Amino acid sequence: MKKLIPAILLFGFFATGNSQILLKETKVEYKAPSMQLDPVSNQLVLMIPETKFREFETNPLGFVKSQFDIQKTINDNQHGGYDTYRVDFKSTHGHLVANFNEKGDLVSSFQKFKNLRLPDAVRLQILQ
């Protein structure tokens, strides 16, 4: 019995040492999603996360310019022959519709938000 316990411990030590498998290093690369439109529905759906709380609601056009690259969308869809691009940004508190031309310039935009606090200057004008 005195020799059995050290033998089991010794066997366990060597068994775990020999069971380790060495693997080659794996490299993971991030590939940005394709900005190519779906040929059937002519739509592209992307999820753009907000880095700060309510970043989209406080400055919608600034969020669009900083988080969305219209030039990449235009380059990926050159074969489609599109002359305008309508981009919808949705959030739980509202949405923004931005229209771009074939050069990537912002032509028009429409915003609608609910329960959004107006700037102080606007609130004072409404109260007056």
OpenMM code with the backbone's topology and positions (N, CA, C; nanometers):
from openmm import Vec3, app, unit

residues = "MET LYS LYS LEU ILE PRO ALA ILE LEU LEU PHE GLY PHE PHE ALA THR GLY ASN SER GLN ILE LEU LEU LYS GLU THR LYS VAL GLU TYR LYS ALA PRO SER MET GLN LEU ASP PRO VAL SER ASN GLN LEU VAL LEU MET ILE PRO GLU THR LYS PHE ARG GLU PHE GLU THR ASN PRO LEU GLY PHE VAL LYS SER GLN PHE ASP ILE GLN LYS THR ILE ASN ASP ASN GLN HIS GLY GLY TYR ASP THR TYR ARG VAL ASP PHE LYS SER THR HIS GLY HIS LEU VAL ALA ASN PHE ASN GLU LYS GLY ASP LEU VAL SER SER PHE GLN LYS PHE LYS ASN LEU ARG LEU PRO ASP ALA VAL ARG LEU GLN ILE LEU GLN".split()
positions = [
    Vec3(0.0819, -0.1178, 0.0000),
    Vec3(0.0000, 0.0000, 0.0000),
    Vec3(0.0872, 0.1255, 0.0000),
    Vec3(0.2003, 0.1200, 0.0697),
    Vec3(0.2893, 0.2344, 0.0757),
    Vec3(0.3493, 0.2641, -0.0614),
    Vec3(0.3698, 0.1640, -0.1420),
    Vec3(0.4278, 0.1841, -0.2741),
    Vec3(0.3201, 0.2154, -0.3784),
    Vec3(0.1951, 0.1829, -0.3506),
    Vec3(0.0860, 0.2024, -0.4470),
    Vec3(0.0506, 0.3508, -0.4631),
    Vec3(0.0434, 0.4247, -0.3534),
    Vec3(0.0059, 0.5663, -0.3596),
    Vec3(0.1119, 0.6478, -0.4338),
    Vec3(0.2424, 0.6344, -0.4051),
    Vec3(0.3416, 0.7090, -0.4841),
    Vec3(0.3429, 0.6645, -0.6300),
    Vec3(0.3133, 0.5389, -0.6565),
    Vec3(0.3106, 0.4913, -0.7951),
    Vec3(0.1952, 0.5560, -0.8709),
    Vec3(0.0814, 0.5674, -0.8069),
    Vec3(-0.0354, 0.6322, -0.8711),
    Vec3(-0.0064, 0.7797, -0.8950),
    Vec3(0.0527, 0.8474, -0.7980),
    Vec3(0.0870, 0.9893, -0.8164),
    Vec3(0.1893, 1.0080, -0.9275),
    Vec3(0.2876, 0.9213, -0.9324),
    Vec3(0.3889, 0.9285, -1.0367),
    Vec3(0.3280, 0.9016, -1.1739),
    Vec3(0.2411, 0.8031, -1.1817),
    Vec3(0.1723, 0.7730, -1.3077),
    Vec3(0.0856, 0.8905, -1.3525),
    Vec3(0.0136, 0.9529, -1.2567),
    Vec3(-0.0702, 1.0692, -1.2892),
    Vec3(0.0120, 1.1863, -1.3391),
    Vec3(0.1300, 1.2082, -1.2799),
    Vec3(0.2172, 1.3165, -1.3226),
    Vec3(0.2657, 1.2951, -1.4654),
    Vec3(0.3094, 1.1743, -1.4987),
    Vec3(0.3588, 1.1461, -1.6331),
    Vec3(0.2448, 1.1424, -1.7353),
    Vec3(0.1284, 1.0969, -1.6937),
    Vec3(0.0147, 1.0894, -1.7861),
    Vec3(-0.0300, 1.2287, -1.8285),
    Vec3(-0.0359, 1.3220, -1.7341),
    Vec3(-0.0770, 1.4580, -1.7705),
    Vec3(0.0314, 1.5276, -1.8516),
    Vec3(0.1554, 1.4990, -1.8250),
    Vec3(0.2647, 1.5593, -1.9024),
    Vec3(0.2662, 1.5115, -2.0459),
    Vec3(0.2347, 1.3859, -2.0689),
    Vec3(0.2358, 1.3310, -2.2040),
    Vec3(0.1064, 1.3614, -2.2809),
    Vec3(0.0013, 1.4022, -2.2096),
    Vec3(-0.1262, 1.4252, -2.2785),
    Vec3(-0.1352, 1.5651, -2.3380),
    Vec3(-0.0381, 1.6493, -2.3119),
    Vec3(-0.0411, 1.7838, -2.3668),
    Vec3(-0.0075, 1.7798, -2.5151),
    Vec3(-0.0944, 1.8407, -2.5958),
    Vec3(-0.0757, 1.8441, -2.7403),
    Vec3(-0.0313, 1.9851, -2.7784),
    Vec3(0.0754, 1.9944, -2.8506),
    Vec3(0.1236, 2.1239, -2.8959),
    Vec3(0.0614, 2.1548, -3.0316),
    Vec3(-0.0027, 2.2697, -3.0412),
    Vec3(-0.0671, 2.3124, -3.1651),
    Vec3(0.0129, 2.4256, -3.2278),
    Vec3(-0.0040, 2.4409, -3.3575),
    Vec3(0.0600, 2.5519, -3.4262),
    Vec3(-0.0170, 2.6799, -3.3945),
    Vec3(0.0518, 2.7907, -3.4042),
    Vec3(-0.0099, 2.9193, -3.3764),
    Vec3(-0.1139, 2.9505, -3.4830),
    Vec3(-0.2294, 2.9963, -3.4404),
    Vec3(-0.3373, 3.0307, -3.5319),
    Vec3(-0.3510, 3.1818, -3.5377),
    Vec3(-0.3591, 3.2350, -3.6563),
    Vec3(-0.3767, 3.3783, -3.6733),
    Vec3(-0.5201, 3.4049, -3.7188),
    Vec3(-0.5851, 3.4989, -3.6516),
    Vec3(-0.7217, 3.5352, -3.6843),
    Vec3(-0.7185, 3.6754, -3.7420),
    Vec3(-0.7752, 3.6901, -3.8598),
    Vec3(-0.7801, 3.8203, -3.9241),
    Vec3(-0.9240, 3.8653, -3.9342),
    Vec3(-0.9458, 3.9949, -3.9118),
    Vec3(-1.0799, 4.0515, -3.9241),
    Vec3(-1.1008, 4.0983, -4.0666),
    Vec3(-1.2071, 4.0518, -4.1275),
    Vec3(-1.2417, 4.0964, -4.2607),
    Vec3(-1.3726, 4.1741, -4.2516),
    Vec3(-1.3684, 4.2981, -4.2937),
    Vec3(-1.4878, 4.3814, -4.2865),
    Vec3(-1.5982, 4.3226, -4.3740),
    Vec3(-1.7220, 4.3398, -4.3327),
    Vec3(-1.8313, 4.2838, -4.4127),
    Vec3(-1.8391, 4.3506, -4.5498),
    Vec3(-1.8849, 4.2757, -4.6456),
    Vec3(-1.8988, 4.3294, -4.7804),
    Vec3(-2.0108, 4.4319, -4.7819),
    Vec3(-1.9903, 4.5381, -4.8544),
    Vec3(-2.0909, 4.6430, -4.8643),
    Vec3(-2.1736, 4.6279, -4.9917),
    Vec3(-2.1732, 4.5084, -5.0484),
    Vec3(-2.2469, 4.4854, -5.1713),
    Vec3(-2.3946, 4.4621, -5.1407),
    Vec3(-2.4803, 4.5251, -5.2191),
    Vec3(-2.6242, 4.5128, -5.1997),
    Vec3(-2.6738, 4.3750, -5.2406),
    Vec3(-2.7811, 4.3321, -5.1771),
    Vec3(-2.8460, 4.2069, -5.2128),
    Vec3(-2.9107, 4.2257, -5.3503),
    Vec3(-2.8822, 4.1400, -5.4491),
    Vec3(-2.9358, 4.1625, -5.5841),
    Vec3(-3.0874, 4.1491, -5.5934),
    Vec3(-3.1496, 4.0754, -5.5033),
    Vec3(-3.2947, 4.0559, -5.5105),
    Vec3(-3.3690, 4.1751, -5.4500),
    Vec3(-3.3292, 4.2145, -5.3292),
    Vec3(-3.4025, 4.3209, -5.2602),
    Vec3(-3.3366, 4.4586, -5.2728),
    Vec3(-3.2176, 4.4661, -5.3297),
    Vec3(-3.1407, 4.5912, -5.3408),
    Vec3(-3.1225, 4.6571, -5.2055),
    Vec3(-3.0985, 4.5764, -5.1018),
    Vec3(-3.0780, 4.6280, -4.9677),
    Vec3(-2.9505, 4.5717, -4.9081),
    Vec3(-2.8992, 4.6453, -4.8115),
    Vec3(-2.7834, 4.6026, -4.7340),
    Vec3(-2.8138, 4.6331, -4.5883),
    Vec3(-2.8065, 4.5341, -4.5022),
    Vec3(-2.8369, 4.5520, -4.3603),
    Vec3(-2.7089, 4.5302, -4.2798),
    Vec3(-2.6701, 4.6323, -4.2036),
    Vec3(-2.5525, 4.6261, -4.1176),
    Vec3(-2.5916, 4.6700, -3.9772),
    Vec3(-2.5270, 4.6132, -3.8782),
    Vec3(-2.5454, 4.6556, -3.7400),
    Vec3(-2.4229, 4.7385, -3.7012),
    Vec3(-2.4444, 4.8657, -3.6719),
    Vec3(-2.3354, 4.9545, -3.6320),
    Vec3(-2.3529, 4.9839, -3.4833),
    Vec3(-2.2630, 4.9347, -3.3984),
    Vec3(-2.2796, 4.9576, -3.2543),
    Vec3(-2.2423, 5.0996, -3.2148),
    Vec3(-2.3099, 5.1483, -3.1116),
    Vec3(-2.2781, 5.2799, -3.0573),
    Vec3(-2.1684, 5.2640, -2.9532),
    Vec3(-2.0666, 5.3488, -2.9589),
    Vec3(-1.9575, 5.3403, -2.8625),
    Vec3(-1.9928, 5.4132, -2.7330),
    Vec3(-2.0783, 5.5149, -2.7425),
    Vec3(-2.1221, 5.5889, -2.6250),
    Vec3(-2.2738, 5.5792, -2.6137),
    Vec3(-2.3248, 5.6011, -2.4946),
    Vec3(-2.4683, 5.5948, -2.4694),
    Vec3(-2.5408, 5.7040, -2.5472),
    Vec3(-2.6406, 5.6652, -2.6259),
    Vec3(-2.7245, 5.7557, -2.7059),
    Vec3(-2.6418, 5.8446, -2.7986),
    Vec3(-2.5360, 5.7905, -2.8522),
    Vec3(-2.4494, 5.8654, -2.9439),
    Vec3(-2.5246, 5.8997, -3.0722),
    Vec3(-2.6055, 5.8065, -3.1200),
    Vec3(-2.6796, 5.8273, -3.2448),
    Vec3(-2.7862, 5.9353, -3.2273),
    Vec3(-2.8552, 5.9381, -3.1134),
    Vec3(-2.9621, 6.0349, -3.0934),
    Vec3(-2.9107, 6.1768, -3.0731),
    Vec3(-2.7940, 6.1924, -3.0112),
    Vec3(-2.7442, 6.3270, -2.9828),
    Vec3(-2.6911, 6.3972, -3.1080),
    Vec3(-2.6270, 6.3238, -3.1983),
    Vec3(-2.5743, 6.3835, -3.3210),
    Vec3(-2.5858, 6.2812, -3.4340),
    Vec3(-2.7040, 6.2690, -3.4968),
    Vec3(-2.7241, 6.1644, -3.5964),
    Vec3(-2.6344, 6.1772, -3.7191),
    Vec3(-2.6214, 6.2962, -3.7739),
    Vec3(-2.5384, 6.3118, -3.8941),
    Vec3(-2.3905, 6.2938, -3.8632),
    Vec3(-2.3474, 6.3350, -3.7467),
    Vec3(-2.2093, 6.3105, -3.7056),
    Vec3(-2.1817, 6.1624, -3.6879),
    Vec3(-2.2797, 6.0893, -3.6349),
    Vec3(-2.2664, 5.9446, -3.6202),
    Vec3(-2.2554, 5.8772, -3.7562),
    Vec3(-2.3356, 5.9233, -3.8530),
    Vec3(-2.3317, 5.8663, -3.9884),
    Vec3(-2.1950, 5.8899, -4.0516),
    Vec3(-2.1429, 6.0111, -4.0388),
    Vec3(-2.0132, 6.0419, -4.0991),
    Vec3(-1.8985, 5.9659, -4.0343),
    Vec3(-1.9083, 5.9413, -3.9039),
    Vec3(-1.7978, 5.8740, -3.8360),
    Vec3(-1.8054, 5.7214, -3.8442),
    Vec3(-1.9239, 5.6644, -3.8554),
    Vec3(-1.9386, 5.5191, -3.8473),
    Vec3(-1.9708, 5.4508, -3.9806),
    Vec3(-2.0128, 5.5252, -4.0808),
    Vec3(-2.0542, 5.4648, -4.2071),
    Vec3(-1.9741, 5.5248, -4.3218),
    Vec3(-1.9205, 5.4377, -4.4079),
    Vec3(-1.8398, 5.4810, -4.5214),
    Vec3(-1.9194, 5.4592, -4.6500),
    Vec3(-1.9758, 5.5665, -4.7032),
    Vec3(-2.0564, 5.5562, -4.8251),
    Vec3(-1.9687, 5.5255, -4.9457),
    Vec3(-1.8430, 5.5679, -4.9439),
    Vec3(-1.7534, 5.5418, -5.0571),
    Vec3(-1.7272, 5.3924, -5.0742),
    Vec3(-1.7179, 5.3199, -4.9645),
    Vec3(-1.6992, 5.1746, -4.9726),
    Vec3(-1.8222, 5.1093, -5.0337),
    Vec3(-1.9397, 5.1576, -4.9981),
    Vec3(-2.0640, 5.1054, -5.0561),
    Vec3(-2.0699, 5.1337, -5.2053),
    Vec3(-2.0320, 5.2528, -5.2448),
    Vec3(-2.0341, 5.2887, -5.3873),
    Vec3(-1.9337, 5.2047, -5.4649),
    Vec3(-1.8134, 5.1859, -5.4104),
    Vec3(-1.7114, 5.1061, -5.4791),
    Vec3(-1.7534, 4.9603, -5.4929),
    Vec3(-1.8184, 4.9052, -5.3908),
    Vec3(-1.8606, 4.7651, -5.3965),
    Vec3(-1.9816, 4.7429, -5.4875),
    Vec3(-2.0519, 4.8503, -5.5254),
    Vec3(-2.1723, 4.8369, -5.6069),
    Vec3(-2.1613, 4.9123, -5.7391),
    Vec3(-2.0410, 4.9252, -5.7927),
    Vec3(-2.0225, 4.9972, -5.9187),
    Vec3(-2.0928, 4.9289, -6.0352),
    Vec3(-2.0994, 4.7975, -6.0317),
    Vec3(-2.1591, 4.7231, -6.1427),
    Vec3(-2.3107, 4.7414, -6.1495),
    Vec3(-2.3738, 4.7902, -6.0433),
    Vec3(-2.5191, 4.8035, -6.0396),
    Vec3(-2.5709, 4.9242, -6.1150),
    Vec3(-2.4893, 5.0234, -6.1384),
    Vec3(-2.5309, 5.1424, -6.2101),
    Vec3(-2.6259, 5.2301, -6.1300),
    Vec3(-2.6100, 5.2352, -5.9985),
    Vec3(-2.6980, 5.3168, -5.9152),
    Vec3(-2.6555, 5.4626, -5.9229),
    Vec3(-2.7532, 5.5528, -5.9251),
    Vec3(-2.7203, 5.6946, -5.9254),
    Vec3(-2.7528, 5.7610, -5.7919),
    Vec3(-2.8328, 5.6990, -5.7080),
    Vec3(-2.8586, 5.7480, -5.5728),
    Vec3(-2.8576, 5.6304, -5.4756),
    Vec3(-2.8273, 5.6619, -5.3514),
    Vec3(-2.8250, 5.5618, -5.2450),
    Vec3(-2.9061, 5.6152, -5.1275),
    Vec3(-3.0024, 5.5382, -5.0828),
    Vec3(-3.0818, 5.5741, -4.9655),
    Vec3(-3.0364, 5.4840, -4.8510),
    Vec3(-2.9934, 5.5474, -4.7425),
    Vec3(-2.9414, 5.4729, -4.6287),
    Vec3(-3.0305, 5.5032, -4.5083),
    Vec3(-3.0849, 5.3984, -4.4460),
    Vec3(-3.1705, 5.4120, -4.3282),
    Vec3(-3.0919, 5.3701, -4.2046),
    Vec3(-3.0910, 5.4556, -4.1050),
    Vec3(-3.0298, 5.4255, -3.9761),
    Vec3(-3.1415, 5.4215, -3.8735),
    Vec3(-3.1541, 5.3087, -3.8034),
    Vec3(-3.2624, 5.2924, -3.7068),
    Vec3(-3.2062, 5.2676, -3.5686),
    Vec3(-3.2774, 5.3194, -3.4712),
    Vec3(-3.2429, 5.2988, -3.3316),
    Vec3(-3.3735, 5.2798, -3.2550),
    Vec3(-3.3629, 5.2483, -3.1290),
    Vec3(-3.4847, 5.2290, -3.0506),
    Vec3(-3.5564, 5.3601, -3.0236),
    Vec3(-3.4874, 5.4727, -3.0369),
    Vec3(-3.5468, 5.6031, -3.0090),
    Vec3(-3.5826, 5.6821, -3.1351),
    Vec3(-3.5585, 5.6285, -3.2546),
    Vec3(-3.5925, 5.6994, -3.3766),
    Vec3(-3.5133, 5.6490, -3.4949),
    Vec3(-3.5203, 5.7245, -3.6043),
    Vec3(-3.4478, 5.6827, -3.7239),
    Vec3(-3.4038, 5.8040, -3.8055),
    Vec3(-3.3111, 5.7775, -3.8960),
    Vec3(-3.2561, 5.8784, -3.9861),
    Vec3(-3.2501, 5.8178, -4.1247),
    Vec3(-3.2964, 5.8929, -4.2241),
    Vec3(-3.2879, 5.8511, -4.3634),
    Vec3(-3.1961, 5.9502, -4.4339),
    Vec3(-3.0878, 5.8993, -4.4921),
    Vec3(-2.9910, 5.9841, -4.5625),
    Vec3(-2.9871, 5.9434, -4.7090),
    Vec3(-2.9921, 6.0415, -4.7977),
    Vec3(-2.9855, 6.0179, -4.9425),
    Vec3(-2.8524, 6.0704, -4.9944),
    Vec3(-2.7787, 5.9830, -5.0641),
    Vec3(-2.6483, 6.0174, -5.1210),
    Vec3(-2.6561, 6.0076, -5.2726),
    Vec3(-2.5763, 6.0907, -5.3424),
    Vec3(-2.5692, 6.0795, -5.4882),
    Vec3(-2.4596, 5.9809, -5.5268),
    Vec3(-2.4342, 5.9668, -5.6573),
    Vec3(-2.3375, 5.8671, -5.7042),
    Vec3(-2.1934, 5.9020, -5.6671),
    Vec3(-2.1673, 6.0276, -5.6296),
    Vec3(-2.0328, 6.0683, -5.5878),
    Vec3(-2.0102, 6.0498, -5.4375),
    Vec3(-2.1172, 6.0235, -5.3622),
    Vec3(-2.1056, 6.0055, -5.2192),
    Vec3(-2.1370, 6.1296, -5.1387),
    Vec3(-2.1910, 6.2332, -5.2045),
    Vec3(-2.2283, 6.3554, -5.1337),
    Vec3(-2.3674, 6.3392, -5.0730),
    Vec3(-2.3856, 6.3930, -4.9535),
    Vec3(-2.5150, 6.3886, -4.8873),
    Vec3(-2.6085, 6.4886, -4.9535),
    Vec3(-2.7180, 6.4379, -5.0107),
    Vec3(-2.8128, 6.5234, -5.0818),
    Vec3(-2.9199, 6.5739, -4.9866),
    Vec3(-2.9792, 6.4834, -4.9094),
    Vec3(-3.0832, 6.5213, -4.8144),
    Vec3(-3.0879, 6.4204, -4.7011),
    Vec3(-3.1532, 6.4613, -4.5935),
    Vec3(-3.1700, 6.3702, -4.4805),
    Vec3(-3.3007, 6.4020, -4.4104),
    Vec3(-3.3549, 6.3001, -4.3455),
    Vec3(-3.4784, 6.3136, -4.2686),
    Vec3(-3.4573, 6.2418, -4.1368),
    Vec3(-3.4909, 6.3109, -4.0278),
    Vec3(-3.4720, 6.2535, -3.8952),
    Vec3(-3.6034, 6.2574, -3.8190),
    Vec3(-3.6293, 6.1525, -3.7436),
    Vec3(-3.7466, 6.1510, -3.6568),
    Vec3(-3.7103, 6.0731, -3.5313),
    Vec3(-3.7166, 6.1420, -3.4169),
    Vec3(-3.6836, 6.0809, -3.2889),
    Vec3(-3.7964, 6.1066, -3.1909),
    Vec3(-3.8124, 6.0176, -3.0952),
    Vec3(-3.9151, 6.0350, -2.9926),
    Vec3(-3.8481, 6.0534, -2.8575),
    Vec3(-3.9113, 6.1371, -2.7743),
    Vec3(-3.8626, 6.1657, -2.6390),
    Vec3(-3.7190, 6.2163, -2.6388),
    Vec3(-3.6906, 6.3075, -2.7290),
    Vec3(-3.5565, 6.3646, -2.7382),
    Vec3(-3.5613, 6.5074, -2.6833),
    Vec3(-3.4704, 6.5398, -2.5956),
    Vec3(-3.4668, 6.6724, -2.5352),
    Vec3(-3.4132, 6.7729, -2.6366),
    Vec3(-3.4865, 6.8808, -2.6555),
    Vec3(-3.4456, 6.9848, -2.7493),
    Vec3(-3.3319, 7.0679, -2.6905),
    Vec3(-3.2510, 7.1300, -2.7762),
    Vec3(-3.1457, 7.2189, -2.7259),
    Vec3(-3.2071, 7.3372, -2.6502),
    Vec3(-3.1279, 7.3964, -2.5626),
    Vec3(-3.1781, 7.5049, -2.4776),
    Vec3(-3.2286, 7.6237, -2.5583),
    Vec3(-3.1595, 7.6623, -2.6643),
    Vec3(-3.2021, 7.7768, -2.7446),
    Vec3(-3.3381, 7.7517, -2.8084),
    Vec3(-3.3616, 7.6333, -2.8545),
    Vec3(-3.4896, 7.5996, -2.9175),
    Vec3(-3.6002, 7.5991, -2.8126),
    Vec3(-3.5733, 7.5442, -2.6957),
    Vec3(-3.6745, 7.5419, -2.5902),
    Vec3(-3.7114, 7.6827, -2.5458),
    Vec3(-3.6131, 7.7724, -2.5372),
    Vec3(-3.6435, 7.9114, -2.4999),
    Vec3(-3.7285, 7.9806, -2.6062),
    Vec3(-3.7022, 7.9545, -2.7333),
    Vec3(-3.7835, 8.0141, -2.8397),
    Vec3(-3.9260, 7.9622, -2.8352),
    Vec3(-3.9446, 7.8359, -2.8044),
    Vec3(-4.0782, 7.7792, -2.7952),
    Vec3(-4.1527, 7.8398, -2.6760),
    Vec3(-4.0834, 7.8572, -2.5642),
    Vec3(-4.1478, 7.9160, -2.4462),
    Vec3(-4.1860, 8.0616, -2.4686),
    Vec3(-4.1091, 8.1358, -2.5480),
    Vec3(-4.1392, 8.2759, -2.5740),
    Vec3(-4.2567, 8.2855, -2.6683),
] * unit.nanometer
topology = app.Topology()
chain = topology.addChain("A")
for resn in residues:
    res = topology.addResidue(resn, chain)
    for name in ("N", "CA", "C"):
        topology.addAtom(name, app.Element.getBySymbol(name[0]), res)
